[in-house]
Every structure is written in C-alpha cells, then in structure tokens.
Amino acid sequence: HASQPMKNAVRKQHLTAILRADSMQGLERHAKAREAEAVATSALEGADPDAMVRAVVDVVACLSPPRKLCSEVLRGIAQEQPKSELLRLQTAQQKRLRALLLRLLGMGVEGGLDLQDVGTRAWLTVPLQRLQHLLKDVRFGYVRSREQWSLISQAVDNLAVVHRTATAASSMGAAGTAAAEATSAKRARTMRSVSWTNVVLAAAKAHGNLLTRNDLFQYARLNHPDLIEKYSDWQAALGVAMKDIMHVKPGSTNKEHGRREFSLDPAVSGGRPPNMKKSKTGWRAKHTFTVQGRQFEITGPVQQTVQQANESFGEKTVERFKARVLEKGGVEQIESQGFLVRLTNRSKKLRDRKS
C-alpha cells in the first residue's frame, strides 16, 4: 500500500492535470482530448490497471459538462438545428470519451478497473470528485446523451457507496460504523477537492490572479454561501486548496498573514515550462545534460517570474556550460555567475578529472 504522503502527491498531480485541461480551449483542448482517447484505448488493450487509472484522470479532465436540450425539442415541437462541422466533431469526440470512461470504470462488456479494490479506489478520489461536480443537480431526462450520462452517474454512485461501505466496515459495531462515517465526513470536508479548488480559481480570476486569504474568504462569502453554511471548516478547506495551486508572491512574506499576496501557479494555468522549479522567493530554471557519461543538472539564479527564470539561460548558454563543465575550474566559473551545478549520477566523481 502506498503511503499517505504519496497518495496526497498523486492526488495533487491529478488535480493539476484536470485544472490544466480546464484552462485549455479550441484546438489545444481538442488535441488534449485526442491524446486522452489514445491513452485510454492503449490502457484498455494492455489491461494495465495503473495505466487505466491515469487514463481515467485524462478522460475526466477532458469531459465537458452535460448539455441541456432546449424546451422546444423536449416537447417535440421543434427539431435540433444542424451542427457546424466543429461542433459535430466535438460532439462525436465527447461521446467517444464517455464510452471509454464507462469501459475504464468497468461498465463495459469486459475489462476495466476493479472498483472493489481498495488501492484502485484510493487513486480515483480526484476524478470521482470531478465527476460528482459535473453531475451535480443534473436531470438526465433533459440532457443530451442521457444514456451515457446515466451510466456514468451509476458508476460514480457505485464507487461512492463501495468507499463508504469499506470505511464503515473497518470498525466493528454500530458505534464503530458511526465513528467511521463521522471521520470520513470530516476528512471529505478538509481534503483537497475539485469543489474548493474551483472556488479559489474563480476568486483568483476575479482578482487578476493575485489573491490574499482575506480576498478569498470575502469572495466565498459573497458567491458561495451554501458552502459556508454546509461546512464549518470552510476556511481551512479553502486554505488547503489555495496552497495547492498558488504561491506567496515574492516580497509579500513579511505582511500580516491574511494580507499576504498569492499568485496562481503557472503549472495550473499552463504557463510553467517543464524545466521550471519553484523556490521560496521565486522561480529557477533547470537544465540537464550528459558529458562523457556524467549527467549534470544546472539550476539558474532565482527570478521573480517564470519568464525571467527561463531567460536566465540565454541563447546557447547550455552549450557553453557543457563545453566548460569538465574543464579545470569550469564548475567554479559557472557557479560564479549565479548558477548551481549538481552531478546527478553519483557513481562518477565530478572533481576527479584524472584519467
């Protein structure tokens, strides 16, 4: 069984993947959905449970909410308008994604994940929450593709029931079951969740992606009174979600706790390159390369923005470092410019240049 820190890390990765897909539009989102189709198909063909869990996350991230039928079509007094070519392609793609999701969740003729397995359920927490969010208050008789959405809802309900049953069964007797349910409910209120994160994202957007805790709480009071009424620890839950997807703005750490400014993590908005590292005071770019069998990681100086950190490695900077790193005094020269050099394959000694 995976440790709790590992589970939390994986759930955070799943949450980031879903949020990034949410931020995509047009051709970029279409390409992401095509990629999710390929991943899901490959996972099902290979009957690989780990790959199928990843595929569930990718497919759920690309799902659009159920679309309502107009009242005239429902009453049979009008026909649906012809779709544009783009809308027709998007509709067909969404139908394929829903079909793949049903197969992945074991609702197909064969194959799919074993939702009775405790480990499998643990990895599906975030996509399950996403689906619950999409299906909230949906009346299946009034949406397009209601057969598929009804089956997805059934799979989600089954997964939730199995989870609650397993949690309750871990304790003996009625008192133990009640305690387990209470513990599960408390954990559900404070865990990282798509619902809380959506509130943080909306608040950040309303404040130009620069937010304080006081701003966030005020936004929640005005726009989500239902959450405040339902959950007594709503501030703690929003605080956890805020830390997941935002970072303290450099220079703001000395301010009063509620007035510290947080900026949206570029990994969520799609703006962080894969070679970027977050530090306490800003951003660092990093590059890895191999010279004569030795693998090096070079990290740039701290900068306030992702763009500045990326620009710290000017044109051909990495090539110059590769040519210099094994020279006598080369590492010292590189580090004197504010860069950090690290040998990542420890079997070879960086400073042993005798050969």
C-alpha positions in Angstrom: 0.0 0.0 0.0 1.2 3.5 -0.8 2.0 5.9 2.0 -0.4 8.8 2.7 2.2 11.4 1.5 2.5 9.6 -1.8 -1.3 9.4 -2.1 -1.5 13.1 -1.5 1.2 13.8 -4.0 -0.6 11.7 -6.7 -3.9 13.4 -5.9 -2.3 16.8 -6.3 -0.9 15.7 -9.7 -4.4 14.5 -10.8 -5.9 17.8 -9.6 -3.3 19.8 -11.6 -3.9 17.7 -14.7 -7.7 18.4 -14.5 -7.3 22.1 -13.9 -4.8 22.5 -16.7 -7.2 20.7 -19.1 -10.0 23.0 -17.9 -7.9 26.0 -18.9 -7.5 24.8 -22.5 -9.7 25.9 -25.3 -10.2 25.3 -29.0 -7.6 23.3 -30.9 -5.5 22.8 -27.8 -8.3 21.2 -25.9 -9.3 19.1 -28.9 -5.7 17.8 -29.1 -5.7 17.0 -25.4 -8.9 15.0 -25.8 -7.4 13.1 -28.7 -4.4 12.3 -26.6 -6.7 11.1 -23.8 -8.5 8.8 -26.2 -5.3 7.2 -27.3 -4.1 6.8 -23.7 -7.4 5.2 -22.6 -7.5 2.8 -25.6 -3.9 1.7 -25.0 -4.6 1.1 -21.3 -7.7 -1.0 -22.0 -5.9 -3.0 -24.7 -3.0 -3.7 -22.3 -5.3 -4.4 -19.3 -2.8 -2.3 -17.2 -4.6 -1.1 -14.0 -2.0 1.7 -13.4 -2.4 3.0 -17.0 -6.2 2.8 -16.7 -6.1 5.0 -13.6 -4.1 7.6 -15.4 -6.4 7.3 -18.4 -9.5 7.9 -16.1 -7.8 11.2 -15.0 -7.1 12.2 -18.6 -10.5 11.4 -19.9 -12.4 13.0 -17.0 -10.2 16.1 -17.4 -11.4 16.4 -21.0 -15.1 15.8 -20.4 -17.5 18.7 -21.0 -20.5 19.1 -18.7 -23.8 17.6 -19.8 -25.6 19.8 -22.3 -29.2 20.6 -21.8 -31.8 20.0 -24.6 -33.9 23.1 -25.4 -37.5 23.1 -24.2 -38.9 23.1 -27.8 -37.0 19.9 -28.7 -38.1 18.3 -25.5 -41.8 19.0 -26.2 -41.4 17.7 -29.8 -42.4 20.9 -31.5 -39.0 21.7 -33.0 -36.0 19.8 -34.3 -32.4 20.3 -33.3 -30.6 22.8 -35.5 -27.9 21.3 -37.8 -24.5 21.3 -36.1 -21.4 23.1 -37.5 -18.6 20.9 -38.6 -16.5 21.8 -35.5 -19.4 21.2 -33.1 -20.1 17.9 -34.8 -16.5 16.8 -34.3 -16.6 18.0 -30.7 -19.8 16.1 -30.0 -18.5 12.9 -31.5 -15.3 13.2 -29.5 -17.2 13.7 -26.3 -19.3 10.7 -27.0 -16.2 8.6 -27.5 -14.6 9.9 -24.3 -17.8 9.0 -22.3 -17.8 5.5 -23.8 -14.1 5.0 -22.9 -14.7 6.2 -19.4 -17.5 3.7 -18.9 -15.2 0.9 -20.1 -12.5 2.1 -17.8 -14.9 2.1 -14.8 -15.9 -1.5 -15.6 -19.3 -0.6 -17.1 -18.4 -2.2 -20.5 -18.8 -5.7 -21.7 -15.4 -6.7 -20.4 -12.2 -5.2 -19.0 -11.9 -2.0 -16.9 -10.8 -1.3 -13.3 -11.8 -3.4 -10.3 -13.6 -0.8 -8.2 -13.8 -3.2 -5.3 -10.1 -2.9 -4.9 -9.1 -0.5 -2.0 -6.0 0.7 -3.8 -7.8 1.4 -7.0 -10.4 3.5 -5.2 -7.7 5.5 -3.4 -6.2 6.7 -6.7 -9.6 7.7 -8.1 -10.5 10.2 -5.4 -9.9 13.4 -7.5 -11.6 12.2 -10.8 -14.5 10.9 -8.7 -14.9 14.4 -7.2 -14.7 16.0 -10.7 -17.5 13.7 -12.0 -19.6 14.4 -8.9 -19.1 18.1 -9.7 -20.2 17.7 -13.3 -23.2 15.6 -12.4 -24.4 17.9 -9.6 -28.2 18.7 -10.0 -28.3 17.2 -13.5 -31.7 15.9 -14.6 -30.9 13.2 -17.0 -34.2 13.4 -18.9 -33.3 16.9 -20.0 -29.7 16.4 -21.3 -28.1 15.2 -24.5 -26.6 11.7 -24.4 -28.6 10.9 -21.3 -28.0 7.2 -21.6 -24.3 7.6 -21.3 -24.5 10.2 -18.5 -27.0 8.0 -16.6 -24.5 5.1 -16.7 -21.6 7.4 -15.6 -23.7 8.6 -12.7 -24.4 5.0 -11.8 -20.7 4.1 -11.8 -19.9 7.2 -9.7 -22.7 6.3 -7.2 -21.4 2.7 -7.0 -17.9 3.8 -6.4 -19.0 6.2 -3.6 -21.1 3.5 -2.0 -18.3 1.0 -2.1 -16.0 3.5 -0.5 -18.4 4.4 2.3 -19.1 0.7 3.0 -15.4 -0.2 3.2 -14.8 2.7 5.5 -17.6 1.7 7.8 -16.6 -2.0 7.8 -13.1 -1.1 9.1 -14.8 -0.6 12.6 -16.9 -3.0 14.5 -20.5 -2.4 15.7 -22.9 0.4 15.2 -20.9 2.8 17.3 -17.8 2.0 15.3 -19.6 2.5 12.0 -21.0 5.8 13.1 -17.5 6.9 14.1 -16.1 5.8 10.8 -18.7 7.7 8.9 -18.1 10.8 11.0 -14.3 10.6 10.4 -14.9 10.1 6.7 -17.2 13.1 6.5 -14.7 15.3 8.3 -11.9 14.2 6.0 -14.1 14.8 3.0 -14.6 18.4 4.1 -11.0 19.2 4.5 -9.3 17.1 1.8 -8.1 18.6 -1.4 -11.1 18.7 -3.6 -12.1 20.0 -7.0 -15.0 22.0 -5.5 -12.8 24.0 -3.1 -10.2 24.5 -5.8 -12.8 25.8 -8.3 -13.7 28.5 -5.7 -10.0 29.5 -5.4 -9.6 29.6 -9.2 -12.7 31.8 -9.6 -11.6 34.1 -6.8 -8.1 34.4 -8.4 -9.6 35.2 -11.8 -11.8 37.9 -10.2 -8.8 39.5 -8.6 -6.4 39.4 -11.6 -4.7 36.1 -10.4 -3.3 37.9 -7.4 -5.1 37.0 -4.2 -4.9 37.3 -0.4 -6.6 35.0 2.1 -8.9 37.8 3.1 -9.9 38.4 -0.5 -10.6 34.6 -0.9 -12.8 34.4 2.2 -14.7 37.5 1.2 -15.3 36.1 -2.3 -16.5 32.8 -0.8 -18.9 34.6 1.5 -20.4 36.6 -1.4 -20.5 33.8 -4.0 -20.7 30.5 -2.2 -22.8 30.9 1.0 -24.0 27.3 0.5 -20.5 26.0 1.2 -20.1 28.2 4.2 -23.4 27.1 5.6 -22.7 23.4 4.9 -19.1 23.2 6.2 -18.0 24.8 9.5 -14.3 24.4 8.5 -14.7 26.1 5.1 -11.8 28.5 5.7 -9.4 25.6 6.4 -10.5 23.8 3.3 -10.1 26.9 1.1 -6.6 27.4 2.7 -5.5 23.9 1.7 -6.8 24.4 -1.9 -5.1 27.8 -2.1 -1.7 26.3 -1.1 -2.1 23.6 -3.7 -2.4 26.0 -6.7 -1.0 29.3 -5.6 2.3 30.6 -4.2 3.2 33.5 -2.0 4.3 36.5 -4.1 8.0 37.4 -3.6 8.2 40.3 -1.1 4.9 39.5 0.5 6.0 37.1 3.2 6.5 39.8 5.8 2.9 41.1 5.6 0.2 40.2 8.0 -1.0 36.6 7.5 -4.4 37.4 5.9 -2.8 40.1 3.7 -0.1 38.1 2.1 -0.5 38.1 -1.7 -0.6 34.8 -3.6 -0.2 34.3 -7.3 -1.6 31.5 -9.4 0.9 28.7 -10.0 1.8 28.7 -13.8 1.5 24.9 -13.7 -2.2 25.3 -13.2 -2.7 28.0 -15.9 -0.5 26.1 -18.3 2.4 28.7 -18.3 5.1 26.8 -16.4 7.7 25.1 -18.7 8.7 21.6 -17.6 12.2 22.8 -16.7 11.0 25.2 -14.0 11.4 24.9 -10.2 9.6 26.8 -7.6 11.6 28.2 -4.7 10.6 30.2 -1.6 11.5 33.5 -3.2 10.7 33.0 -6.8 11.5 30.7 -9.8 14.6 28.8 -11.1 15.1 27.3 -14.5 17.0 24.0 -14.7 18.6 22.0 -17.5 20.2 18.6 -17.5 22.8 17.2 -19.9 25.4 14.5 -20.2 29.1 14.9 -20.8 31.4 11.9 -21.1 28.9 9.7 -19.3 28.4 12.1 -16.4 24.9 13.6 -16.0 24.7 17.2 -14.7 21.8 19.4 -13.6 22.4 23.1 -13.8 19.9 25.4 -12.0 19.7 29.1 -12.8 19.5 32.0 -10.3 16.3 32.9 -8.6 14.0 35.2 -10.5 10.6 36.7 -9.7 8.8 35.4 -12.8 8.8 32.2 -14.8 9.7 34.2 -17.9 12.7 35.9 -16.2 13.9 32.5 -14.9 13.7 31.0 -18.4 15.6 33.9 -19.9 18.4 33.5 -17.4 19.6 30.7 -19.7 20.4 32.8 -22.7 20.9 31.6 -26.2 23.5 28.7 -26.3 24.1 29.1 -22.6 23.6 25.3 -22.0 26.0 24.5 -24.9 28.7 26.8 -23.3 28.2 25.1 -19.9 28.5 21.7 -21.5 31.8 22.6 -23.1 33.1 24.1 -19.8 31.9 21.9 -17.0 34.7 19.3 -17.2 37.4 21.9 -17.6 39.7 22.7 -14.7 37.9 25.4 -12.7 34.9 25.2 -15.0 32.3 24.4 -12.3 33.6 27.4 -10.2 33.3 29.7 -13.2 29.7 28.6 -13.9 28.7 28.9 -10.2 30.3 32.4 -10.0 27.6 33.5 -12.5 24.8 32.5 -10.0 24.1 29.0 -11.3 24.2 25.8 -9.3 25.9 22.7 -10.7 25.0 19.2 -9.5 26.2 15.8 -10.6 23.2 13.5 -10.7 24.8 10.2 -11.4 26.9 9.8 -8.2 28.9 6.8 -9.5 31.1 9.3 -11.3 33.0 11.9 -9.3 32.7 15.4 -10.6 36.1 16.7 -9.4 38.0 13.5 -10.2 39.4 14.5 -13.6 42.5 12.2 -13.5 42.4 9.7 -16.3 
